[in-house]
Amino acid sequence: MLEWSRQWLLEGDIVRCPYCHNYQPLSRGHRVFVHQEQCKGASFVEQYPWRWLAWNLRSL
């Protein structure tokens, strides 16, 4: 969870990139996250933040 929270911001039912501030609602969680051009967040390995969050929470 710590690594997830370094790369993403959770605001209600949206996930936001802390660098370019683009966002993705939960309803589009099955799609790859789209960053603004030249965003350093685009270089992160994980680009499905909702899936990654669900994976992290699975054991709760």
VMD Tcl script that draws the C-alpha trace (Angstrom):
set ca {
  {0.00 0.00 0.00}
  {2.87 2.38 0.68}
  {4.18 2.05 -2.86}
  {0.67 2.48 -4.28}
  {0.15 5.68 -2.30}
  {3.47 7.08 -3.57}
  {2.27 6.74 -7.15}
  {-1.45 7.52 -6.90}
  {-3.94 9.71 -5.06}
  {-7.35 8.34 -4.11}
  {-10.12 10.93 -4.05}
  {-13.48 9.31 -3.45}
  {-14.16 7.15 -6.49}
  {-11.36 8.52 -8.65}
  {-7.63 7.85 -8.79}
  {-5.40 10.78 -9.68}
  {-1.79 10.98 -10.80}
  {0.09 13.26 -8.39}
  {2.30 14.54 -11.21}
  {0.04 15.41 -14.15}
  {-3.23 15.40 -12.15}
  {-5.09 13.34 -14.75}
  {-7.68 11.12 -13.17}
  {-9.55 7.89 -13.73}
  {-12.94 6.99 -12.25}
  {-13.55 3.54 -10.83}
  {-15.86 2.77 -13.76}
  {-12.82 2.90 -16.09}
  {-10.56 0.88 -13.81}
  {-10.29 -1.90 -16.38}
  {-8.47 0.49 -18.76}
  {-4.88 1.64 -18.67}
  {-4.41 5.00 -16.94}
  {-3.81 7.85 -19.41}
  {-1.27 10.45 -18.32}
  {-0.60 13.84 -19.86}
  {2.25 13.99 -22.35}
  {5.70 13.85 -20.72}
  {4.31 13.03 -17.26}
  {6.91 11.26 -15.15}
  {4.14 9.08 -13.73}
  {3.77 7.46 -17.15}
  {7.06 5.65 -16.56}
  {5.69 3.70 -13.57}
  {5.50 -0.02 -14.12}
  {1.90 -0.32 -12.96}
  {-0.60 1.60 -15.08}
  {-3.79 -0.05 -13.79}
  {-4.11 1.71 -10.42}
  {-7.55 0.30 -9.58}
  {-6.43 -3.28 -10.17}
  {-3.31 -2.69 -8.13}
  {-5.35 -1.18 -5.28}
  {-7.74 -4.15 -5.31}
  {-4.81 -6.55 -5.23}
  {-3.36 -4.71 -2.21}
  {-6.68 -4.80 -0.37}
  {-7.52 -8.43 -1.09}
  {-6.29 -9.72 2.24}
  {-8.30 -7.30 4.41}
}
mol new
graphics top color blue
foreach p $ca { graphics top sphere $p radius 0.5 }
foreach p [lrange $ca 0 end-1] q [lrange $ca 1 end] { graphics top cylinder $p $q radius 0.2 }
display resetview
